[in-house]
Amino acid sequence: MWWFPLLAVLAAVSDPGIDSSCLVVDLATADELLEQGQYEKADAEASQRLTLVEEACGPESWALTQVLDRLIRARARGKNARAQETLDLAMRNLALKRKLAPTDDVEIAETLVQIGIIYWKRAEYDPARRFYGLALEARTRAFGPDHPKVASVLNNLGVLHLDTGELEAAQAYYERALAIKEAALPPDHPQIAASLNNMGVVANMLGDHVRARALYEQALAIKIAAYGENHPQLATTLGGLAQACEGMHDYQEALALAERSFRLREQTLGPDHPRTAVAAADLATLTGNLGNVERAVELQQVALDIFNARMPDHPITAKSHHNLSNLFTTLNRADDALKHSLRAAEIFHEHDLVLLEAHALSTQGKIHLELLQQPKRAIDLLERSIVLKESYTGDDARLWHVTWNRLGNAWLQTGEPARALPILQQALAATPELDLMNLAAIHGSLSMTYLRSAEPDLALTHAVKAEDLSRSRWFLAAPALPEPALMRFAARRGNTLDLLLSAVQARSGADTVATAWNAVIRSRALSLEELATRTWLAARTDDPRIGQVVSDIVEARTFLSQLMLRGPTGDPASFSSELDAGRARREEMEKELAALTAGARPALASCANGLDSVQAALGPGDALLAYVRYRRLRGVSAKALPATEGASTPAVEFRYAAFLQEPGGAQPVYVPLLAADVLDGLVRTWRDAALDALAGDTISASQFAQYQVAGTLLRQAVWDPLSEHLAGIDRLYLVPDGSLNGVNFDALPTGTDTYLLETAPLFHYLAMERDLAPCGRDVPPGVGLLALGDPDYDLVSGLEPRDLAAAGPTTDGAPRLRSACRAAADLSFGSLPGTAAEIDQIARVWEGAQDNRDDGQQPPSLTKLRAAGASERAFKSHASGKRVLHLATHGFFLGGGCAAAPASTRGVGGLSPAVASARPLLLETPLLLSGLALAGANRDLEAASGFDDGLLTAEEIAGLDLTGVEWAVLSACDTGQGTLQSFEGLFGLRRAFRIAGADHVIMSIWPVNDEATREWMTALYEARWRDGLETAAAVRDASRRLLRRRREEGTSTHPAYWGAFLAVSSGPS
């Protein structure tokens, strides 16, 4: 219409923006707002213009059609897209254009497109398809088949077919659109970016993530050039690129992109906008896949609330219900999972979205199989899901593999492995090679099937493959995760090691044993090694930003620790908010550290030591003994079984076993041991006998006999079955698991008054077999001894020591952490004057030693922290760079119940979390559960200044840089205690010092007598620093000296006096 520009200069009737013929209206402001994505403001501007035009020109002017175009476009992209009024306005505009310009295909096509968009957003796909088709015909007549306007309608048709699950049809439309745009437009035109973005969506859904990533990156570059870095147009591409990166296992980049997409939409569109909800849902999916299911539920619920408020019956709302159902299934919340899945299926069915309904039925099948223990009902739902998928996708099996895996597991659970096997094989064939998570799950299902079919060799083959895939996914994901998320991811990594060991139990041939142990070696303690690697990476750089981030992490850990121990002081909700803020701060800093150190990681990628490397590291006379605690499975899906011990089911039991590698390259040996409940009971009885002996000033004959019986039974269970293989062994590297982490094998009796200490090979404890052949991570050794002892627990900065006897329980009604049934904030740590003599004695040994000169000429450096100087702040300031850290003080461990520590020992008994809002944090950060008491620990925690509350938790220690520390000596009560996790070890002080970089952690496994500890520590330092023994030999020598002296004096040889301490090392020496 060439005459429109001419009419634009005519005089206005009643508004300077409306020409006298009512053909042209000034809509520049509305167009600018639409271009900026400010649809609500564009709606308001167009609505105001609509009123003016109707007043000036009546209800049937051409200017009115132009205003309606903008108003409809704003509403179709804003919160009123699905409103009947929006559709009525579009229909009114179409009728008006057909009346005023019946042959103007350009203008009529524009409104046809808008009507198609409105119907699409209303999930009325048939009328949407019809109006898009009419628009395509009109634009083809007006512009020809190769015009960008035609390509725009093709894009819309692609989106519609994508939503209905017709991926191939969607891809064809997108490809046609892109070809037109590339021929007609400059290569950096935003419309080309839109087509690339849409093709990326299809590629992601088809599992071609490499292609998807390339498409999204090209689209993003165009959009940034066109719109800048902070335009809402970028958000869709960022979200899709995040999904592609996740599919390629670039989890660090995926998280960063998904969070950026969410923030961008929240900032530009507001927190309640549907597109913000889409970004929240995408971030929830990624977060859940990385193990943080609780956070994923929160995000997905945000999305669902937004969708429900505007379009409760829309398919996009159903998708959010579906995603929540999957998350609740992972959390074992059957009722919530089923409720959301049923609602999703109902909405999908109403809109005839067959493929999406099939997905919902598949999820319901999973719920009935894994949570409700109803395999027959699951089979019915899963087979209905497959029928629906077949009706829609024909022979295309790309979308079936997850459902097939579930169906195979359902048949397996009904006791029909023969029916399960071909289904699972189909699932395996249909799974994309980059889908490591589902490939691992299907190999695991096949392993279970072969176990049930009494084919242990095939069971082992698939279990090894499942573990390899799961481990590969771990190595790809772990660097991107902050510590709490890392622990959640590890906990949900699967049961493939259980499958491996179950297969070995069924057939323990030499090849089977070697294959299984190799997998265990490669997978044990992965999170411990990852966290220690981060400390090492941070320590070896001079980047000031890394230094600042590390400092921020230490501060965040300290804040959380102090908050946890203080407990709520007023409103519990405020306390929860503080916890959330502290946790979020720490996680953000840890994410940044991971990103900053990512460049150094490729050098570590080739380090994947297994059985071959470990065997090669053993010297003549060396052997390796590794225990495992596992769930023995017998062919039923582990996810369908109770996860807690003691559950009544014949299909699973917890057991112990041991692997042994003798010197000389012999084949490794596998020795099955007792059921876990029996062996753990023996450990408890043995430990209780040791504690009972500590309860009084002297040890009675009956207490001694009680210990001898308990210790002998434990030795017979864990040592005697292996002893025949250990003749002639000089050194035994020992990797414990489960409750055996708390056992000093030297203290186990071999006779009425003899112990393994005197006859067994030298025990050298390791956290993992890979420690025998550590990767090359050289760290300069530290310099000097830091000795801390006799802290002034009553120190109150600027105040007199308070009257501890007057301290009473909390009065605010809010529960805190309790010890001996009292709040942690009211704990009283008794003075330990013997520790002052202890640090003086070891200092004399240190200074008199000849082989620990730091530079061969200068005397060894020594720092003593005592009384008021033995503070948390002082320790943190002086610990880094030392060779030896010695802490002689009280220890504590949250989780020991209310039992008080024996008198004259360095402990305060067990603590147990009673703050409900703190329990999730304790579960994901178990290093908050243990620590050491330093100067000022008895003061009111609310009065503690800064970050020095006198209580040094393992969480805080793990954030320090202790690389180069050879010894961390924890001369305190129960410093070897912690929370246990199979294949991962003990979560407590020993783990914290290992993460921080210490080579050897010497700690106690039960409360220790003050006087006996001083004597043992002196002997230890003399053996190592005066006599030159290496660590394991020095520990044994110290225990032997005390045992020998007590025999000579005719006093009790009970291990309570000499057997509390052991050393766990991070290497072979």
N, C-alpha and C positions, 0 to 999 in steps of 0.2 A: 504494500500500500504506500506508493511513493509520495502521496500527498499528506501523510501524517506529519512529517517535519514542517511543512509549510503551515499547516493548521496550528502548530504549536506556538506560532508567534502572534496569533489573533488575540484580541483583547479578552480578558476574563469576564464572566458574567457576574458572579458573586464571590469569586475566590481567585486570587492571582494564579493559582495552579490549574484552573479549569478554563479551557478555551470557549469562545462564544458559541461554537457549533456543538459543544459537548462530545467532541470526538477525541480530544486529547486531555489528559490530566497529568500533573507533575507527580510522579511516584518514585523520584530518585531516592528519597529517604527510605522508603519501604524496600526498594531494591538493595540499597546498601546494607540494611539490617538483615535481609535474607542472605546476602552474600557472606555476612559475618557469622551467620548461624544463630542470630538473636531472634528466634522465631516468636517469642512472646511479645517482644517490642515491635516486631514487624506486624504482628496481628493487631496490636493497638493502633499503630500508625495507619494501617489499611482500613481498619474499622472506622477511624475518624474520617478518612477520605471518603469512605463509602457513604457516610451520612451527608457530607457536603455535596457529593455528586448527585445523590438522590434528591436533595433539596433543590439543587441548581438545575438539574437536567431531567428529573423524573425517573421512573422505574425502568426505562428501556432506551438508554443511550449507549453509544459505543464506549464512551469513557467509563461507564459503569462496568462493562465487561473487563476492562483493564484493571480496575480496582479489585474486582472479584477474583481475577487471576492471582493477584498478590495475596489477597486475604486467604484464598483457598490453599495457596502454596504454603503460607505460614502455618495454617491450621493442620494441614496434612503432615507437616513435619514437627508440629508441636504437640501439646498435651491433649488437644481436642480432635486429633486425627480420626478417632472412631466415633465421634459424636454424630448423631443423625443430622444435626444442624449443618455440619460441615458437608455431608453428602448432599443435603438439600440445596445448599448454596452452589455446589458444583453442578448439580442437575439444572438449577435455574440458569447458571451461566451458559451451559451447553445449549439450552433451549433459546436463550437470548442471542447467542452467536449464530445459531442456525437460522434465526428469523432475520437478523440484521445483515448477515453475510453468508448466505447458505452455500456459496461455492468457495469460501475461504478455508481451504484445507489446513493452512498453517495454524490459524487461530483455533479452529475446531479441534484439531489434533492435540493442541496444548491442553485443552480442557478434558479431552478424552483420557489423556495420560493422567491428569490429576484425579479423575474419577477412578481409574484403575488403581492408582496408589491408595486411595481411600478404601476401596474394597479390599485391597491386599492387606492393609493394616487392620481392617475389621475381620480378617481371616475368612473372607468370603471369596474363595479362590476362583470359582467358576465365573461370576460376573467380572472379577478383576481380569481374568484371562480374555473375556469377551471384549472389554473396553480397550485393553492393550492391543488386541488384534485389530480393532477399528482404528486406533491411533496409528498403528503400523501401516495400514492401508492408506490412510490419509496423508501421512508424511511421505510415503513412497510416491504418491501422486504429486505431491507438492514439490518435493526436492529431488526425486530420483532415488534409486536403491542404494546409492553409495554415499549418502550424506550423513554427517554426524548426528543430525536429528533423528534419523532412522536408527542409527546405532544406539541412541539413548533409549528408545523403546525396546530394542533387543536386549539391552541390559536389564530393563525392568522385567521382561519375560524370563530372563535367566534367574533373577532373584526369586520370582514366583515359583519356578520349577525347583529351585534349590530348597525352598521352604516346604514343598510337598514331597521332597525326597527324590526327585527325578534328576539325579546328578548328571547323567550323560546329556540329557536335554538341556539342562542349565549350562553345561560346558559348551555345547554347540552354539547356543545363543551368545554367550560371552565371547567366543572366538570370532563369530561373525561381526559382533560389535567392535572388537578390537581391530580387526582387519580394516574396517571402514575408517575408524578414527586414525589409524596409523597412516592411511593413504591420504587423508584429507586435512589433518591437523599437524601442527608442529610437534616434535617428539616430546616436548616438555609441557604439553597442554594438560590441565587438570582432568579433562574428560578421559584421556588415556590412562591416567592414574586410577580413575574410577573402574575402568575395565580390568586393569591389572589386579586391582584389589579384589574384584569379584572372582576372577580366575584363581586367585590365591585361595579364596574360600573353598572352592571346589577341590583344588589340589590337596588342601589340608584334609578335607573330608574323605578323599580317596586314598589318603595315606602317603601321598607323594610330597613329603614335607620339604625335600630339597628344592623341588620346583616351586612350591609355595613360597619358600623363603626368598628365592630370587625374584619372584613376582612382587612380593610385598616390599622388598627393599627398593626395587625400581619405582614402585608407586610412591613410597615414602619420600624418596629423593625429589620427585616431581612436586609433591604436595608441599614440602618444606620450601622449595623454590617459589612456589606460587602463593602460599599463605603465611609462611613464617613458621616458627617453632611451636607456637602456642595456640594454634587454631583448632577448634573442635573437629575439623575435617581430618585431622591427623589421627584421631583416637581410634577410629575403626581399623585403620592400617596398622597401628601399633598393636592393637589387640590380636589381629590376625597374624602378625609377625611373631608375636609371643607364642602363639599356638604352634607355628611352624618351628620355632626354636625349641620348644618343648619336644616336639616330635623328633627333632634331631638330637635331643638330649643335651642341648646347650641351656641348662636350667638357669644359670646365673643371668644370662641375657634375657631369657624368657621372663623371669621374675621382674627384672628391671623394666622391661617393655610393658608388661601387664599392669604394673603399678603406675607407670607413667600414663598409660591410657586411662586408668581409673581416675587419677588425680586431675588430668586434663579435662575430662568430662565433668567431674565434680566442680572444678573451678569455673568452667565456662558455661555449663548448662545448669548447675545447681545440683544439690544432693538428692533431689526427688525426681529428677528427669528420667524417663524410660531408658535413654541411651546411657545414662550413668549406671542404671541398673544392669544393663547389658555388660558394661565394663566390670561391674562388681561380680557378676555371675562368671565371667571369663576368668577373673582373678581367683575366684573361689575354686573353680575347677583345677587350675594349676596348683593352687595352694594345697588342695586336698590330695592331688596326685603325688605331692612331695611329702605327704605324711602329716601335715598340720590340719587334720580333719576338723578339729574344733573351731579353728579360725575360718576354715572354709564354710562351715555351717553358718557362722555369723554373717559372712559376706553374702552367702546365698540367700539367707533370710532377709537381708537388706533388699536384695533384688526382688525377691518374691513380694515383699510388702509394697514396694513401688508398683510392681505390675498388678497386684491385686487391687490396689487403690484405683487404678485407671481402667484395667481390662481384665477382670477376674476370669473370664471365659476364653481368653485369647490363647492361641498355641504357645506364644512366648512365655506366658504365665505357666502353662503346662510344662514347658521345658524346665522352668525353675523348680516346679514340684518334682519333676523327674530327677533333677540333679540332687535335690535335698534328700530324696529317697535313697539314692546311692550312697550319700554321705552317712545317713542314719544307719544304713546297712553295715557300713564299715565300723560304726560305733556300737553295733549290736543292739540298736534300739528298734526292735522289730515293729512295735505299734506305730511309731512315728514314720518309719520307713514305708510300711504298708499303706498308711493313710495318704501319704503324698503320692505314692505310685498309683494308687487307685484313682486319685483325683486327676493325675496326669493322663492316665489311660482314658478316663471319661471325656476329657476335653479333646484329646486327639481323635477319639471315636466320633464325637459330635461334628468335627470338621473334616471327617473322612480322610484323616492323615494316617494312612495305613502303616507306613514304615515307622512312624513315630509311635503309633500304638503298639506295634510289635516290640519296639525297644522297651516300652513300659511293661508289657507282659513278661519280657525277659527278666527285668528287674524284680518283678513279683515272684518269678520262679526262683531267683536267687534268694529272696527273703524266705520263702517257704523251705528252701533246701538248707540254707546255712544257719538261719536264726530260729525257725519254727520246727526244724527237724521233721519236715513233711515231704519226703522225696517224691511220693506218688503225686501229690498235688503239684509239686514243682514240675514234674515231667509233663503233666497236662498243660500247664501254662507255657512252658518252654516249647512244646510241640506246636501249640497254637501260635506262638510268636514266629516260629519258623514257617508255618503255613502262610501267615500274613506276608512275611518277607518274600517267600517264593512267589506269591501272587503279584508282588510289586516289582521285584528285581530279577525274576526269572533265574537264569543260571549264574548271575553275578553273586559270588560267594564272599565278596570282600567285607560285607557288613554282618556276616554270620558267625565269625569265629568265636566271639565271646559267648554267644548263646549256645553254640555247639559244645563249648567247654563246660558250661553249666549243665547242659543236658547229659553229657557223658558222666559228670560227677553225680548227677541224680541217679542214673542207672547203677553207678558203682555203689551208691549208698543203699540201694535196694538189694544189693548182693548179686548183681548181674554184670560182672566185669566183661563178659563176652559181648554184651550189647554196648557197653561203654566204649570199648576199644576202637571200633571203626568210626564212631562219632568223634572221638578225640583226635584220631588221625586226620579226619576231614578238617577239624578246627585248626590243627597244626599247619596243614597245607594252605589254608586260606589266610593265615596271619601274615601281615606285612613284616619284612625282615627288620625294619626299624622299630617295631612295636615290642621292645624288650620286655615290658611289664607283662603283656599277655602271652608272649612266647614262653617266658619263664613259668607263668601259671599253667599253661597247657602241658609243657614238659613235666611239671610237677604232678599234674593229673594223670599223665601217662605212667609216671613212676609209681603212683599210688595204685593204678590199675594192675600193673605188672606185679606189684607186691601182693595184691589180692589174688592174682592168678598164679602165685608161687613161682614167679620167674624173677629171682632177685638180680640176676645179671642185667637184664633189660631195665629193671627198676633202678639199678645203680646208674646205668648209662643215661637215662632221662633225668635222674636226680642231679647228676653232675652237670648236665647241660642246663638245667633249671638254675642251679647255683651259679654257674658261670655267667648266665644272662643277668641274673639278679645282681651279682657282684659288679658286672660291667655298668649296669644302670646306677649302682651306688657310686662308683668312681666318677661317673659323669655328673651326678646330682650333688654329691656331698660338698664340693667346694663352694657351691652357691648358698649353702644353708647355714644360718646361725645355729649355735649349739643346741638350743631347745628343739628347733625344727629338725636338726640332725638326729637327735635322739628319737624323736617321733618317727622319722623316716626309717631308722634302723629297726625300731620295734615292729614296724609294719612291713619289713622287707620280705617276710614269708617264712615258710617252714622247711625250706629245701635241705638245710643241714640235718634236720630231723629225719627227712626222707633218706638222705645218704646213709646215716647211721643205722636206720632201720633196715636198709638193704644189707649193710655189713653184718648186722645181727643175724639176718636170715642166711647169709652165706659169707663166711669170713676167710675166703681164699686169699693167698698172698697178693695177687693183682688187685683184688677187691679192696683189701686193706690199704694198699698204697694209693689207689685212686681216691678212696674216701678221705684218707688223712690229708692228702694233697689239697683237697677242696677245703677241709677244715682249716689247714694252715693258712691258706690264702684268704680266708674269710673271718678268722677269729680277730676280735678286738679292732675292727675297722674304724669305729668311731673314735676310740682312744688314739689310734695312730693318726687319724685325720686332724684331731685337735692338737696333738703334739707337733704335727707338721706345720700347722698355722703359727705356733709359737716360734718354731725354727725359722720359718720364712720371714716372719716379722723381725726376728733378731738379727738376721744377716743383711739387712738393708740399712742404708743411711738416709732414706727418704724421710724428710721431716713430717710429711703428712701421715705416713704410716706410724711414726712415733707418736704423733698427736692422737691418732685413732686408738692405738694401744692404750694410751693414757686414759682416754675417754672410756674405754671398755673396763679398765680397772676401776674407774670411778663408778661406773654403772653397776658393776658387780658388787662393789662395796655398799652402794646405796641399797640394793636389793637385800643383801645380807643383813644390814642394819635394820631395815624395815621388817624383815621376817622375824628377827629375834625380838624386836621391840613389840610387835603386834599392834593391833588397833588401839588408839588412845581415846577415841571418841566414836564418831559415826563409822560403823563398819563399811558403809558404802564408800566413804572417803578413803578408807584403807584399801579397799579393792581398786579404786581408781588410781591410788598411788602405785599399787603393785602393777597394774596394767601399764601405767606410764613408764615405770622403771624397766619393765620387761621390754616394752617397745623401744625404749632408748637403747638398751643393750643390743637388741636384735638389729637395729639400724646400723649401729657401729660395727657389729660383726659382719654384716653384709658388706659394708664399705671396705673392711679389712680384707675380706675374701676377694673383692674386686681389685684392690690395690696389689695383692700378692699373686693374682692369677698368672701374670706373665712369667713367674718363676716356676710354675708348676710343670710345664712340659718336660723339664729336666728330670722330674721325679716319675714321669709316666712309665718309663721302662723298668722301674723297680717293682717287680711283682713276684717276690720270692715264694717258692713252694717247697715241696718235699726234697727235691734235688739239691737246692741251695742249702737247706738245713742239714741234710746228710753230709754234704761236702764240708760244712763248718765244724763238724764233730772231729775232735782230735783223738789220738790213741787213748784208750781208757775212758773216753767220754760216752755217755748214753743220754738219750732224751726220752722223758716220760711225760705224756700229755694226757690229762683227764678231760673227759667230756660229759656234760650233763645234758640229756636230750629227751625229747618225747618219742617213744617208740610207737610208730604208726603201723597199722596193719590193713591198709587198703581202703580206709574211709577218709574222705576229704577232711584235712585238718581244720579247715575253717568251719566245718560242720560239727566240730567236737568242742566240748567245754575246754576253755583255756586254763582253768584252775585245776590244781592237783586235788585229788580226792574225789573227783567226779566219777560217778558210777557208770562206766562204759567199758566193755571188753576190748574196744578198738584201740585204746591208747593207754600208755603208762609212761611215767617219767623214770628214766634209768640213768645209771652211770656206766661208763666204760673207760678203757685206757688204751692209748697207743704207745708202743715202745719201739724205739730205734736203738739197736745195739751197735757198737762200733764195728768197723771193717766192712761196711756196705751190705750187711745182711738185710734180708727182707724185713720190713717192719712187722711187729706183732700187734694183734688186737686182742684185748682181754675184756670180755664182758664182766661187769661187776653187779652190785646189788641194785634193787629198785631204789629210786631216789628217796622215797619217804622213809625207807629203812635206813639207808646210809646217812641221810640228813639227821635222822633221829639219833644215830650213833655219834655223830659230831656234836649234837646238842648235849647229849649225856656226858660225853668227854669234857666239853667246855664247862658244863654245870659242875662237874666234879672238881675241876680246877678252881672255879669261882668259890665253891663251898670251902675249899681249903684256905682261901684268902679271907674268909669271913672273920676269923679269930686271930689272936696273937700267935698262937702255935697251931701246928697241924697234928691232929690226933692219928692214932694208928688206923682207926676205922676210915678216916678221910683219905689217908694214904692208900689203903686197900681199895676203897671205892674208886679212886683215880686209876689204880693199876688195872682193875677189872674193865673199866670203861675204855681206857687207852688200849688195852690188849684187844678188845673186841673191834675197835676201830682199826688197829693195825692189821688184824686178820682180814678185814674187809677191803682195805685199800692198798696194803703193801704186800702181804704174803702171797696173793695170787700172781704177783709179778717178780717175786724175789728169785725164782729159779732162773730168770733171764739176766740177772744182774751180778752174777759171779764174776769177780775180776774187774768190776767197774770202779774207777777212782772218783769220777765226778758224774753226778746225775743232774742234768738240767731238767727242772720240774715245772710244768705248766699246770696249775690247778684250775678247777672250774667249780661253779656252784659253791656249796658250803665248805669245800676243801680249800678255798682261798683263806679260810681262817684257821687252818691246821698247821702247826709246826711239826713236821714229821720227825725231827730230831727228838721231840718230847714224847714220842710213843714208846711204851715199855716193850722190852723184849724178854724180860724175866722179872723176878721179884724186885730187883733193885738195879736193873740195867735198862738201857735205852738205845734206840736207833742212833742217837748221837755218837755212840761209842763204836758201832759196828758197820753202819750203813755207809755207802759212798757219800762224798761231800754233796750236799743238796745246794743247788744253785737255782733259785726261783726266778722264773720269767713270767711276764704277763701274756706272752704269746710266743709261739714257736719261731716266728719270723725274727724275733730279737736275737736269735743265734746268728743270723746272717743279715744284719741291718744294712739298709741302703746308705750310701756314702753321704752322710750329713755331718761333716766335721765341724766341730765347734771348739773354739779356743778354750782351754781349761780355765776354770776360775782361780782366784788367788785368795788364800787366807781362810781363816775360820771365823764364823760368826756364832758365838755361843750366847744363848738367851736362857736365863733361869731366874728363879726366885722373884717373879713379878709381884709388884704391889697391887694386888687385886682390889684393894680398898681405895686406891688413889682416885680422888675426885678433883679435877683441875680447878684450882682456885678455891676449894672448899675443904673442910675437915673431913676425914673419913667418916662415912655415915654409920649409924648404928644398924648393923645388918640384922640384928635379932629383932628389931622393931619392924622390919619390912614385912608387910602383909600382902594378901592377895589383891588382885585388881578389883577396883570398885566400879568400873564403868559398865560392867555386865558383858563385856566383849571377851570371848575366850582367847587365850594366848597359847604359846607353846609351853608344854608342861614337862617338868622333870621331878621325879619323886613326888608326883602329883602336885607340883607347884608350878607357877608361871616362870618362864625363862627369865623374864625381866626381874624376878625376885630371887634368882639363884644366888647362893653364897659359895664362892670358891675359897676353900681353906688354904692358908699359907703353906708353902712347901720349902721350909728352910733347908732341907737336904739338897735341893737343887742348886743352891748357891755353892755348896761344897762340891757338888758334881761338876759344875762348869769350871770351878777353880782347878779341880783335879785334871780334867781333860785338857784344860789350857796348859797345865804344866807338861803333860805328855806331848801335846802338840808342839810347844816351844822347844822341848828337848829332842824332838825327832830330827833325824838327819836326812831322811829321804823325801821330805816335803818342802824343801827350800824352793821358794817360788821361782827364783832366777839362779839358783846355785850359789849365790853369794849373800844376799840379804836374808836376815832372819824371817821366818814365816810370819805373815801379818795375822793379827788377832784382834777381834772386836768383841767386847763383852757388853751385853745388855742385861741389866738387872734392876730390881726394885722399880722405881718410877721410869727408868730408862728402857725397861722391857715392854715397850708399848707397841701397839699395832703399827703406828706411824713409823716408829724407829725401825722395826723389822723390815717394812716395805722399802724404806729408804736405803738400808744397808745390805739387803739380801742379794741383790743382783750382782753378779760378777764374783761371788765367793766360790771357794772350792768345797767348803763344808758348811752346812747349816745345822746347828744343834739347838733344839728347842726342848727345854726341860720345864714342863708345866702341866697343867690339867688339860685333858682332852674331853670332848663330848661327842655324842652321836645321837641324832634324833631317830628313834625307832626302837630303842631298847626297852620300851615300856616304862613303868614307874619304879623299877628296881633301883635302889640307891647303890652307889659304888661302895665297896668295902672300905673300912677305915684305914687310914695311912696309905691309901693308894691315890694315884694321880687321875682321878676321874670324878664325874658328877652324876654317874648313872645315866640311864637312857632317857631320852626325851621323845615325845610323840606330838605330831602336829595336831592342834585342836582348833586352828583357825580355818573355818570352812573355806573362805575365799582364797586361802593360801595353798590349799591342797593341790590344785592343778599346777601351780608353779613348782611345788616340791616334786611332783611326779615328773615334770619335764626337766627340772634342774636339781637332780638328787645331790649335787655337791653342796647344796645349802643345808644338808642334813648332818654335817659333821664339821668339827673345827677345834681350835685351840683357844684357851683362855690366856689373855695377856694383861698387862697393867691396866687397872681401871675397870676390869670385867665386872666387879661387884657394884659399880655405880648404877644409879637409875639410868636406864637406857634412854629415857626421854631427855635426860640432861647431858647425854654424851655430845661432845662438840665435834663438828665437822664429820669426818669419816673415820674417827678413832673411837670405837665403842668398847674396845678391849676384847672383843670376840672376833677372832680371825677364822672365817669359815673356809672350807675347801673351795667354795665357789670363788672367793677372793684370791686364794693362792693360785688357782688355775689361770688367773688373768695376769700373773706376774711373769717377768722374763727371768727364769732361773737356768737358762742354757749355760753350760759350763760348770754347773754344780755337780760335783762327783757324788757327794753324800748329802742326803737330807735325813737327819737323825731325829726321829720324833720320840723323845724320851718322855712319853705321856701315856695315859690310860687309853686302851682300846683304839689306838690310832690306826690299827689295821682293820677296823670294822667299817661297814658300809652297806649299801644296798646292792644286792646281787642280781646279775643278769647273765643268763647262760650265753656262752661264747663271747661275752663282752667283758666279764670280770666284775670287780668290786668297785662301786662308786663311793669314794670316800677320800680321805687324805692321801692315800697312796696314789690314787689316780690323779688327784689334783697336782701333786708334785711332779708326777710323770708328764702330765700335759704341759706344765710350766717349764720342763726341760731337764729336771734332775735325773742323773744316771741311775743312782741307787737310792731306794727309799727304805730306811731301817725303822720298823715300827712295831708296836705291841699288838698282840691278839687277845689279850685280856688285861684287866686292871693290874697295875704293877706297883709293888711295894717300893716306897721311896728309898730306903736304905739299900735294898737288894739291887735296885736299878742303878744307883750310883756305883756300886761295886762292879756290876756287869759292864756298864759303859766305860769305866776306866780300863777294864780288861780288853774291851773292844778296841779302844784307841791305841792301847799299847801293841796289840796284835797287828793292827794295820799300819800305824804311823811310826812306831818304834821298830817293830820286827819285820815290817815290809810284806805282810801277808795280803793277798788280794781280798776283796770284800767278803765273799762267801766263806772263805777259810778263816777270816778274822772273826766273823760271827760265830762260827762253830768253835773256834779256839776260846773265845770268851765264855761260851756256855760250858765247855769242858773244864776250864779253870775253876769256875764256881762249883761245878759238880764235884770235881776232885777235892777242892778245899773242904766242902761240906762233908765228904766222906772221911777226910782226914780228921775233921773235928768231931765226927760222930753225930752230926746234926742231920735233919731230914734232907733227903735228896729229891724231895718232891719238885717237879718242874715249875711249880708256882714261883720258885726262887730264881730259876735260871732259864726257863723255857718260853718266856712271854714274847721275846723279840725274834724277828726274822727279817731278812733283807730281800726285796724284790728288785731285780735289775732290769735295765733296758738293753743289755748287751751281754756278750759272752764272757766279759772280764770285769 
